[in-house]
Amino acid sequence: MSLVRKHILSIAPYEGGKPIEELKRQLGLKDVIKLASNENPLGPSPLALAAIRRNLSSLNRYPDANGFYLRKKIAKACNVESSAIVLGNGSDELIDIILKTFVEDDEHILTADYTFLEYGLISKVKNRTVITVPLKYFRYDLEAIKKRIDNKTKVIFISNPNNPTGTYVTKYELEEFLKGLPDNVIVVLDEAYDNFTDVNDFPQSLDYIRKNNIIVLKTFSKSYGLAGLRVGYAVAKPELATYMNVARQPFNVNLLAQAGAVAALDDKKFLKRTRRVVLEGKDYLYDALTKMGLAYVPTVANFILIDVARDGVEVFNKMLKFGVIVRDMKQYGLKNFIRVTIGTKKENERFVRVLKKII
Ligand SMILES: *Cc1c(COP(=O)(O)O)cnc(C)c1O
């Protein structure tokens, strides 16, 4: 007999990107850069920071359990009613809330094989069956996913753009996929990186939420530079969102996170600067990788999946010694790959210098 539930015993814990401080401590390094977790290299949104500072002295109070101002502001930006918005402690928590709200014990989750690890991990913690469908040329294969839908399927997770490949589902592909989808299936479009896309055929997902069982997930972690604050949101028709709001914990988004996120939504200047750094950095890295003879997957996000043509864990470990943290793809099952976040010009140049040195 075990104190711990059997399905929990068999789950491997999540391994995130290595923290900067940890590497400094371990190797006695002074100057470390982290290009491992797709964070914003410019720091947090300055408007968010100012709002957080202004709210520090209210920390004796509980946060607003309804997130009134933040939901209202998001709703306005999305052109929906506040009742269509659910706030989360990062979009990670919204994945958890979706499973709690909609998925019965014997119902299944459907997603791709090489995609955001949290879909599988959170589902396993909840003891739900996850069915994965192979990517096709590093892209979600929605036709194949549709064929795998059966009467047990409840939620389909689509990371768009996809982490870790940086590829995306087009408007046409999404529309074809939605045609004739069973009424009892919910499609989650996780758009953590949508602010970085630079293509014309990326779907405007909010156009589909009224007529479909679609939940769109957005986060302040990446483009707004607020990963440490933990705040994200879901947009869905009120018939779905209302019950997610019932299932979530009332104080899941803390007071500073609510204040910071409200202010961040006004920070158009920061968003623009972030986008420029990412798009310029992408051009630079494409060029450098091509010159090195390394293949990569073209990306619409703020990271690049690179085929290093040798063991990715080895490359990761060697780069650590030079103070550069990237992400090996072992957990994802992509052995000869690393994923690198597009950083500032200086960070990208250092990454390229070190990569050249070790391969
Ligand atoms: C980074 C990321 C998120 C954001 O997670 P938060 O919990 O909001 O920080 C969500 N989905 C994907 C695919 C991501 O890569």
The ligand as an SDF file (V2000), in Angstrom:
LIG
                    3D

 15 15  0  0  0  0  0  0  0  0999 V2000
    5.1250   29.8610  -21.8470 C   0  0  0  0  0  0  0  0  0  0  0  0
    3.8970   29.1810  -22.2740 C   0  0  0  0  0  0  0  0  0  0  0  0
    2.7030   29.4320  -21.6310 C   0  0  0  0  0  0  0  0  0  0  0  0
    2.6180   30.4640  -20.5480 C   0  0  0  0  0  0  0  0  0  0  0  0
    2.4910   29.9020  -19.3420 O   0  0  0  0  0  0  0  0  0  0  0  0
    2.2030   30.8330  -18.0810 P   0  0  0  0  0  0  0  0  0  0  0  0
    1.7060   29.8550  -17.1040 O   0  0  0  0  0  0  0  0  0  0  0  0
    1.1660   31.8400  -18.4850 O   0  0  0  0  0  0  0  0  0  0  0  0
    3.5000   31.4660  -17.7090 O   0  0  0  0  0  0  0  0  0  0  0  0
    1.5520   28.8050  -22.0660 C   0  0  0  0  0  0  0  0  0  0  0  0
    1.5850   27.9810  -23.1220 N   0  0  0  0  0  0  0  0  0  0  0  0
    2.7090   27.7330  -23.7810 C   0  0  0  0  0  0  0  0  0  0  0  0
    2.6750   26.8670  -24.9700 C   0  0  0  0  0  0  0  0  0  0  0  0
    3.9050   28.3100  -23.3640 C   0  0  0  0  0  0  0  0  0  0  0  0
    5.0340   28.0290  -24.0080 O   0  0  0  0  0  0  0  0  0  0  0  0
  1  2  1  0
  2  3  1  0
  2 14  2  0
  3  4  1  0
  3 10  2  0
  4  5  1  0
  5  6  1  0
  6  7  2  0
  6  8  1  0
  6  9  1  0
 10 11  1  0
 11 12  2  0
 12 13  1  0
 12 14  1  0
 14 15  1  0
M  END
$$$$
